[in-house]
């Protein structure tokens, strides 16, 4: 059974072609803004979100980036960022803000669909560039709740090694390793959300204020009005 998903992208070509190209997903809604999606409230397993949605001069009230992601998460949606964004700190901020995955629009269609299906089924997809950040944070004791085996797996993935290669090195089956990796990415994603910009900056050797994107979760006081009493 194909998982029901929604697409938020301001490019009409992307919205109209998504269901035709990624046939493993059941696209039940394809809209240009987060506001439109939250007005319609489709029941979906996953929302695919482009980070850069509109010209702010023309549509100043449209949420983009981390603000759009938080609006979806605060209403109970599981979100995967599907974007051309490549800046690793922005992508890490997306994971910290609650994204369950980040998938690049530059990937081949088959590979993108495979990763999106993984996120829709409850998995976590973290780009290698962000895995590198996570490894630095673990190595500098900002994230500490990892076993030695998990550290070995993180080390290998941060260097771009395949599941098969890491499994061979650790003398485990590839399926077992994939299970370890799923647990590891979930743990790291949750840990990342608890870190402050100052802690990240210090660990990565950045100057104060270099993390321009919002990092920590939005407070309950900032909860959007449309997410109240919805039952989601």
N, C-alpha and C positions, 0 to 999 in steps of 0.2 A: 504494500500500500504506500502510495506517495505521500510524504508529509506535507500538510498545508502550510504555505509560507506567504508572507506579504513582502513586497518590495517598495522601498522608499528611495526614489531617485528622480531628480528633476529633468533628466534627459529622457525625452519621450521615446527615443529609439531603444534605449535600454529597457524601459518599462514594457514596451510593446513586443520586444523580441525575446524577453527573458523566458517566457513559458514555452516558446518555440525551440529555443536552443538548449535549455536545461530541462529536459523532459522527465527527469527523475523527481522533479519537484512539482507540487500542485500549487500554482500561483493563484491564490484566491483574491488577492488585491494588489494593485500596482498603482501607486500614487506619487505625487510630486513633493509632498511635504509631510512632516510628522504630524502637523495639526490636522491634515485631512485624514490621515490614518486613525488618529485617536478620536476623530469625530465619527468615523464609520465603525470602529471597534471590531474588526474581523477576528474570528476565533482561529488562531494559527499557532503552529508549533514554534515558528521562528520568524523574526522580522529581519530582512536584509537591508542594511542602512548604508547609504552613501554619506560620507561625512560632510561634503561640500554641496549644499542643496540649492542655493539661490544667490542672486546678486543682492547684497544687503541694502544697497541704495534703493532698489526697486521693491524689495520685500523685507523691510527692516524688522518685522515681527516674526519672521520664520526662524525656527530653531535650527541650528546647524551644529556639527561637531559634537563635542562632549555634552552640550546642553540638550541636543536632540536625543542622544543616547540615554541620558538620565531621565528625560521625559518618558521614553518608552519603558525603561526599566522600572520607574516608579509606578507605572500602570500594570506591571506584572508581565510584560513581554520579555521573552528570551531574544537576545539581539546578537546578530553577527554583522560586523562592519565589513562591507563589500565596497572597496574604494581603491582609487589610484594613489592614495596617501602612502608615502614611503618613509616619512620621518619616524625613526624608531621610538623617540620619546612620546610622540603623539600617539603612536600605536600602543605603547605601554600604558599611556593614560587612558586609552579606551578600555583596556583590560581592567585597569584599576577602577574605572567608572562602572564596571559591571558587564562589559561585552563578553559573551561566551566564546567568541572567535573573531579572528581578523583574516579575511581572504582578499587577496589582491585581484583587481580587475585585469591585471596583465597576465594572469595564469591562463593556460589553455582551458577551453570550455570543459573538457572531461575532468581535468584535475580540479577545477573550481567546483564543479558539481559534486565530486567525491568529498571534498572538504565541507561543503555546505550541508550535505547529507549527514556527515559525521556530527556537525554541530546540532542539526535538527533532531538527531536521535539522542542528544544528551551529552555529546562529547565536547571537548574544548580544543580549539585550534589556535595555536600561538605561533606567529611568524618567527623564523630563525633569528631575525634581528632583535626581536624582543626576548627570545630565549637567551641571547648573549647578555642582555641587561640583567635578566634574572640570575644568570650564573654569577655575575659580578656581585650582585646583592647578597647571594648565598655565600660567596667566598669571603665577603667582608662582614659576615654575621648580621646582616640586616634581616635575613630570613633564615631561621635556624631549625625549624621542625622538619628536617629531612634525614632519612637514613643514608648510610654510606652507599648503598645500592642506588638510591635515587640520585645522589650526587654524581655517581658514575654515569648514569643515564643522561642527566642534564649536561654533563661535560661533553659527552659524545654528540648530543643533539645540537649544542651550541656551536660545534665545529662542523656541522652539516653531515654527520655520518648517518647512513641509512639505518632503519630498524634492523635489517638483516645483519649489517656489519657490527652494530653494537651487541646484538644478540649473540653473535659468534664470539665476540671478545669476552662477554660475561657468562658464556656457557649456559644460556637459557633459550627457550624457544621464542620465535618472533612474536607469536600470539601472547605469550606471557609478558614479553617486553612491552607490547602495546598496552596491556592492562596496567603495567607499572607507570607507563607514560601518561595515561589518562588520569590516574590518581595523582601523579606528580603535578600535572598542569593545573588540575583543579586546586590543589593545595597552594601552589605558587600564585595562582590568580587571586585566591582569597587572601593570601598574605600580602600581596601587592596593594590590595585595597586599604590595608591598615596603615601603610606607610605615608608619611607626610612629605610634601615637596622638599622641605629642608633635609630630611633624612636621605631622600633620593639624590639630591644635589651633592650632599657630602660624600655619599658612597661612590658616586660616579665622578667626583672631582669637578663638578660644575660650580659656576659662580652663583651666589644667591640671586634668585629671581630668574634663572635661566629656564626653569620649567614654567612657560607661559600658559600652557593649557591647564585648566582646573584638574586637580588630581584626586583629592579625597571625595567621598560620597556626599551627596547633597543632604542637608539636614531635613528633618521632618517639617520644619517651619517653611521650607522652600518647596514643599510638595505642590504640584500643579492642581488647579481647581478641578480639572476634568477627571482626575484620578480618584476623587472622593466618592464613596458609596457606589462603586461600579460593580462590585462583586468579583472583580478579577483578582 
